[in-house]
Amino acid sequence: MADNKACSVPSKVREAVCIDADRVYDSCADKDCLADLRVFFGEEAQEIIDSAVNVRVRNAEVLNALVDVEKVPFNTGCYTVDITFFFKVNLDVYTPAGFNPIGVSGLTTFSKKCVLYGSEGSVKVFSSEYTADANDDQLLSTSTNPRAKVQIAEPVALDAKLCLSCDCDTTLQGFNASLPRSICCAFNERLPEDIFTRQTERSVAVTLGIFTIVQLERDVQMLIPAYDFCMPKKECNCNTDDPCDAFRKICFPVDEFFPPNQANIKDN
């Protein structure tokens, strides 16, 4: 039977080693409620919205985030991190034509800015990549300027409502560049190039809740204690037993058939 124990840590330090690592110089966490964000649609989805009598938000997902880091003037070591989020919003649209809702998807954006400390450094780094039986490839130079990393949990869809487009224009966050290809590919229909500027009669405003963590990192060399080489203690599982035997080892999902009551949830 395979041993599932992790690598044990010896009690004595064997040596001090130098490693190249990304050090986090500064970070922040935010809990934002994004109220009344305007949702933009393709041609077919917009026709459904124009004839809608009610909408309900089903869920939302993060498609991409554009991150830009700029140095703060007259404030040594501080940088602004500008972030533009792109969300895909899935809606149930109710029309006078039938009782069953029609599922449509739209795009909405949100921009935020934060100031973090990233220290100072302006050297350029050159390195090579080993290539067997050939000359080593020279990689493009990098710098020690801080890099921003943004982590975001899946948005919480809170509310959706129909509105006139003229009343929703104030929620646009001012993104005027062309959409990245990865965002356009996330929709079943083609998004028009003028999606943020074209005139439409009606639109949808959604409210989303997001949780984000923003970090500024630098590539640094750090001296750390080394105990020993870490040898895995777990054996590779090459079990090819009958799938029915594996299924019999799974416990019966009682909670799926008998959901816990409120008292049990509080106890847990």
C-alpha positions as CSV (number, residue, x, y, z in Angstrom):
1,M,0.0,0.0,0.0
2,A,1.3,3.4,-0.9
3,D,2.6,5.7,1.9
4,N,0.6,8.9,1.8
5,K,2.9,10.8,4.2
6,A,4.5,14.1,2.9
7,C,8.2,14.8,3.0
8,S,9.5,14.8,6.5
9,V,11.5,17.8,7.6
10,P,14.8,17.1,9.4
11,S,15.4,18.9,12.6
12,K,18.9,20.2,11.7
13,V,19.8,22.7,9.0
14,R,22.2,21.2,6.5
15,E,23.3,24.3,4.6
16,A,22.3,27.8,3.5
17,V,21.4,28.0,-0.2
18,C,20.7,30.9,-2.5
19,I,17.5,30.7,-4.6
20,D,15.9,33.0,-7.2
21,A,12.3,33.7,-6.2
22,D,9.5,36.2,-6.6
23,R,9.3,38.2,-3.5
24,V,6.0,40.0,-2.6
25,Y,6.8,43.5,-1.6
26,D,3.3,44.8,-1.0
27,S,-0.3,43.5,-1.4
28,C,-3.8,44.4,-0.7
29,A,-7.2,42.7,-0.6
30,D,-10.5,44.2,-1.6
31,K,-14.2,43.4,-1.4
32,D,-16.1,45.4,-4.0
33,C,-19.8,45.7,-4.8
34,L,-20.0,46.7,-8.4
35,A,-23.5,48.3,-8.7
36,D,-25.3,48.9,-11.9
37,L,-22.7,47.9,-14.4
38,R,-24.0,48.1,-18.0
39,V,-24.0,44.9,-20.0
40,F,-23.2,45.0,-23.7
41,F,-24.6,42.5,-26.1
42,G,-24.1,41.2,-29.7
43,E,-26.7,41.9,-32.4
44,E,-28.9,38.8,-31.8
45,A,-28.9,39.2,-28.0
46,Q,-29.6,42.9,-28.2
47,E,-32.8,42.2,-30.2
48,I,-34.0,39.9,-27.4
49,I,-33.2,42.6,-24.8
50,D,-35.1,45.2,-26.7
51,S,-38.3,43.1,-26.5
52,A,-37.8,41.9,-22.9
53,V,-40.2,42.5,-20.0
54,N,-37.9,41.2,-17.3
55,V,-34.4,39.8,-16.7
56,R,-32.8,37.6,-14.1
57,V,-29.1,37.2,-13.7
58,R,-28.0,33.6,-13.6
59,N,-24.3,33.9,-13.0
60,A,-21.1,35.7,-14.0
61,E,-17.5,34.7,-14.7
62,V,-14.2,36.5,-15.1
63,L,-12.9,36.3,-18.7
64,N,-9.7,38.4,-18.4
65,A,-8.0,41.2,-16.6
66,L,-5.7,43.8,-18.1
67,V,-3.1,44.9,-15.7
68,D,-0.8,47.9,-16.1
69,V,1.9,49.1,-13.6
70,E,3.2,52.7,-13.6
71,K,5.6,54.5,-11.3
72,V,4.2,57.1,-9.0
73,P,5.9,60.5,-9.5
74,F,7.7,62.0,-6.4
75,N,7.0,58.9,-4.3
76,T,10.0,56.6,-4.3
77,G,9.2,53.0,-4.6
78,C,5.4,53.3,-5.1
79,Y,3.5,52.2,-8.2
80,T,0.0,52.4,-9.4
81,V,-1.7,49.2,-10.5
82,D,-4.5,49.8,-13.1
83,I,-6.8,46.8,-13.6
84,T,-9.6,46.4,-16.1
85,F,-11.8,43.3,-15.5
86,F,-13.9,41.7,-18.2
87,F,-17.0,39.7,-17.0
88,K,-19.3,37.5,-19.0
89,V,-22.8,37.8,-17.6
90,N,-25.4,35.1,-18.3
91,L,-29.0,36.2,-18.1
92,D,-32.5,34.7,-18.3
93,V,-34.6,37.1,-20.4
94,Y,-38.4,37.0,-20.2
95,T,-40.3,38.2,-23.3
96,P,-44.1,38.5,-24.0
97,A,-43.8,35.7,-26.6
98,G,-43.6,32.9,-24.0
99,F,-43.3,31.8,-20.4
100,N,-39.9,30.1,-20.7
101,P,-36.9,32.5,-20.4
102,I,-34.3,32.9,-23.1
103,G,-30.7,32.6,-22.1
104,V,-28.4,35.3,-23.4
105,S,-24.9,36.4,-22.5
106,G,-23.3,39.8,-22.4
107,L,-20.1,41.6,-21.6
108,T,-19.4,44.1,-18.9
109,T,-16.2,45.8,-17.6
110,F,-14.9,47.4,-14.5
111,S,-11.7,49.3,-13.8
112,K,-10.0,50.0,-10.5
113,K,-6.7,51.4,-9.4
114,C,-4.5,50.8,-6.3
115,V,-1.2,52.1,-5.1
116,L,1.4,49.7,-3.7
117,Y,5.0,49.7,-2.6
118,G,7.3,47.9,-5.0
119,S,10.8,49.1,-4.0
120,E,13.4,50.3,-6.4
121,G,15.5,48.6,-9.1
122,S,16.4,49.2,-12.7
123,V,18.8,46.5,-13.9
124,K,18.3,44.4,-17.0
125,V,18.5,40.6,-16.8
126,F,19.8,38.5,-19.7
127,S,19.6,34.7,-19.8
128,S,19.8,31.8,-22.2
129,E,17.8,28.7,-22.7
130,Y,19.6,25.4,-23.2
131,T,19.0,23.8,-26.6
132,A,20.3,20.3,-27.2
133,D,22.7,19.9,-30.2
134,A,22.4,23.5,-31.1
135,N,23.3,27.0,-30.0
136,D,21.6,28.2,-26.8
137,D,18.6,30.4,-27.5
138,Q,19.0,34.0,-26.1
139,L,15.9,35.0,-24.2
140,L,14.6,38.6,-24.4
141,S,16.0,40.8,-21.6
142,T,13.8,41.4,-18.5
143,S,14.0,44.0,-15.8
144,T,13.7,43.9,-12.1
145,N,10.7,46.3,-12.2
146,P,7.9,45.0,-10.1
147,R,5.2,42.8,-11.6
148,A,1.6,43.0,-10.6
149,K,-0.3,39.8,-9.9
150,V,-4.1,40.0,-9.5
151,Q,-6.2,37.2,-8.0
152,I,-10.0,37.3,-8.2
153,A,-12.6,34.9,-7.0
154,E,-15.6,34.0,-9.2
155,P,-18.1,37.0,-9.1
156,V,-21.2,36.8,-7.0
157,A,-24.2,37.8,-9.2
158,L,-26.4,39.9,-7.0
159,D,-29.0,41.7,-9.2
160,A,-30.0,42.6,-12.8
161,K,-32.6,45.0,-14.1
162,L,-33.7,46.4,-17.4
163,C,-32.9,50.1,-18.1
164,L,-32.8,52.6,-20.9
165,S,-29.3,52.8,-22.5
166,C,-29.1,56.5,-21.9
167,D,-29.6,55.8,-18.1
168,C,-26.9,53.1,-18.1
169,D,-24.1,55.0,-19.9
170,T,-22.7,56.5,-16.7
171,T,-21.6,53.0,-15.6
172,L,-19.3,52.5,-18.5
173,Q,-15.7,52.4,-17.2
174,G,-14.1,54.0,-20.3
175,F,-12.5,51.1,-22.0
176,N,-12.0,52.2,-25.6
177,A,-9.4,49.8,-27.0
178,S,-10.3,46.8,-29.1
179,L,-11.4,43.7,-27.3
180,P,-8.8,40.9,-26.8
181,R,-9.4,37.8,-28.9
182,S,-9.8,35.6,-25.9
183,I,-12.8,37.6,-24.8
184,C,-14.5,37.6,-28.2
185,C,-14.1,33.8,-28.4
186,A,-16.0,33.3,-25.1
187,F,-19.3,34.3,-26.8
188,N,-21.4,32.2,-29.2
189,E,-22.1,35.2,-31.4
190,R,-19.7,37.8,-32.8
191,L,-19.4,40.9,-30.8
192,P,-19.4,44.1,-32.9
193,E,-16.3,46.3,-32.9
194,D,-18.3,49.3,-31.7
195,I,-19.9,47.4,-28.9
196,F,-19.2,50.2,-26.3
197,T,-20.2,53.1,-28.5
198,R,-23.2,52.0,-30.6
199,Q,-26.6,53.3,-29.8
200,T,-29.2,50.9,-28.4
201,E,-32.7,51.4,-27.1
202,R,-32.5,49.3,-24.0
203,S,-29.9,47.6,-21.9
204,V,-29.3,45.7,-18.7
205,A,-27.6,46.8,-15.5
206,V,-26.1,44.2,-13.2
207,T,-24.7,44.3,-9.7
208,L,-21.7,42.0,-9.0
209,G,-19.7,41.3,-5.9
210,I,-16.0,40.5,-6.3
211,F,-13.1,39.6,-4.0
212,T,-9.6,40.5,-5.2
213,I,-6.0,40.3,-4.1
214,V,-3.3,42.5,-5.8
215,Q,0.4,41.9,-5.3
216,L,3.6,43.6,-6.4
217,E,6.5,41.2,-6.9
218,R,10.2,41.4,-7.7
219,D,12.7,38.8,-8.9
220,V,15.2,38.6,-6.0
221,Q,17.9,36.3,-4.8
222,M,17.2,35.0,-1.2
223,L,19.3,33.0,1.2
224,I,17.3,30.3,2.9
225,P,18.1,27.3,5.1
226,A,18.2,23.9,3.4
227,Y,17.5,20.8,5.5
228,D,18.0,18.1,2.8
229,F,16.7,17.0,-0.6
230,C,13.0,16.3,-0.5
231,M,12.4,12.7,-1.6
232,P,8.7,11.8,-2.2
233,K,7.4,9.3,0.3
234,K,4.3,8.4,-1.7
235,E,4.3,5.6,-4.3
236,C,2.8,6.1,-7.7
237,N,-0.6,4.5,-7.9
238,C,-0.9,2.2,-10.8
239,N,-4.1,0.5,-9.7
240,T,-6.1,-0.8,-12.6
241,D,-8.9,-2.5,-10.7
242,D,-12.3,-3.0,-12.0
243,P,-14.2,0.3,-12.1
244,C,-17.2,-1.2,-10.3
245,D,-14.9,-2.2,-7.4
246,A,-13.7,1.4,-7.1
247,F,-17.4,2.6,-7.2
248,R,-18.3,0.3,-4.3
249,K,-15.7,2.0,-2.1
250,I,-17.5,5.4,-2.5
251,C,-19.8,6.2,0.5
252,F,-23.4,6.7,-0.2
253,P,-24.1,10.5,-0.6
254,V,-26.7,10.9,2.2
255,D,-26.6,14.7,2.1
256,E,-27.6,14.8,-1.5
257,F,-30.9,13.0,-0.8
258,F,-31.4,14.5,2.7
259,P,-30.1,18.1,2.9
260,P,-29.0,19.2,6.4
261,N,-31.3,21.4,8.4
262,Q,-30.4,24.8,9.7
263,A,-29.3,23.5,13.1
264,N,-26.8,21.1,11.6
265,I,-25.4,23.8,9.3
266,K,-24.8,26.1,12.4
267,D,-23.1,23.2,14.2
268,N,-20.8,22.5,11.3
